[in-house]
């Protein structure tokens, strides 16, 4: 196995423990494990999160929820967006909790629940400013009243999602929260009001309510801003490979597709079996670095589908040496944030992009 992602489940448990110190006792903790647990592996991470005290799991769709059920995970699972009305039977059969924000979804769930004589838990999403999905605040009270009249539905929760919670000074989060509270404070017999994501857990403690939804920080990654000053987290993921080929080349040798790099002097080029098909972005061509034997070396030429080339100069390296793409070795660190800055994106995308053909090794 040359290229793999190493996942520390102990780091995930540690991070959950640190995050829980920021929230009051009695508030529930949702571990967001959608998108294959942000590239870390949904089943293994979900089990670790539950062991660390997560009360709820959050996923993006039915397929992700069923993957956890098939792995034997029986904890409450919230599907964070609506599902097609054609799969209401599976939602109820597997005891899943469904987000709703349209009456057609609510009616389909009600009909199936009534037919099976088995109630289904739902959470209603209110769009207070994210602009994606959810009931408009002006329609929310009427919508909730209408849904409440449907048989077989247990309205367990109501929630919203913040657009700019990473900025402690931004007034928009406060405006979103006030809109949400104007609705949620009037509701009775709904036990779970939730709005806080990772950034809001740090920067907006007033938004913690009955449950917080934590994704990014659980994996040891930080929201934007000065969040490192507020909590100490351990990155759970390292992305590693090995040198599979070494070749000494003369000055003037072009490297990789497009001849975007030409050696200026005689040097040694190491080939690493990782590429954009594995989630190592082509945007790192001639920009990224790797760590070998505790030293940094540059990526040269264009990143290809399956391989990258590294200029190791005259360094004493060997075929089989470990290569750090993301992670730490001998005091040198390449973080997901560093990679994200080079790619012009965010750490979420970096870890989520690590491909499924990359094995996950759990510690």
Secondary structure as UniProt FT lines:
FT   STRAND          4..7
FT   HELIX           9..20
FT   TURN            21..22
FT   TURN            25..26
FT   STRAND          28..32
FT   HELIX           34..38
FT   TURN            39..40
FT   HELIX           42..51
FT   TURN            52..53
FT   STRAND          56..59
FT   HELIX           62..70
FT   TURN            71..72
FT   STRAND          76..79
FT   HELIX           85..87
FT   HELIX           88..93
FT   TURN            94..95
FT   STRAND          97..100
FT   HELIX           103..116
FT   STRAND          120..127
FT   STRAND          135..136
FT   HELIX           137..148
FT   TURN            151..152
FT   STRAND          153..159
FT   TURN            165..166
FT   TURN            168..169
FT   HELIX           171..184
FT   TURN            185..186
FT   STRAND          192..196
FT   HELIX           198..203
FT   HELIX           205..207
FT   TURN            209..210
FT   STRAND          211..214
FT   HELIX           216..219
FT   HELIX           227..229
FT   STRAND          237..249
FT   TURN            251..252
FT   STRAND          254..255
FT   HELIX           257..259
FT   STRAND          261..262
FT   STRAND          267..272
FT   HELIX           276..278
FT   HELIX           282..284
FT   TURN            285..287
FT   STRAND          289..292
FT   TURN            293..294
FT   STRAND          295..300
FT   STRAND          308..313
FT   TURN            319..320
FT   STRAND          322..329
FT   TURN            330..331
FT   STRAND          332..334
FT   HELIX           336..343
FT   HELIX           347..352
FT   TURN            356..357
FT   STRAND          359..362
//
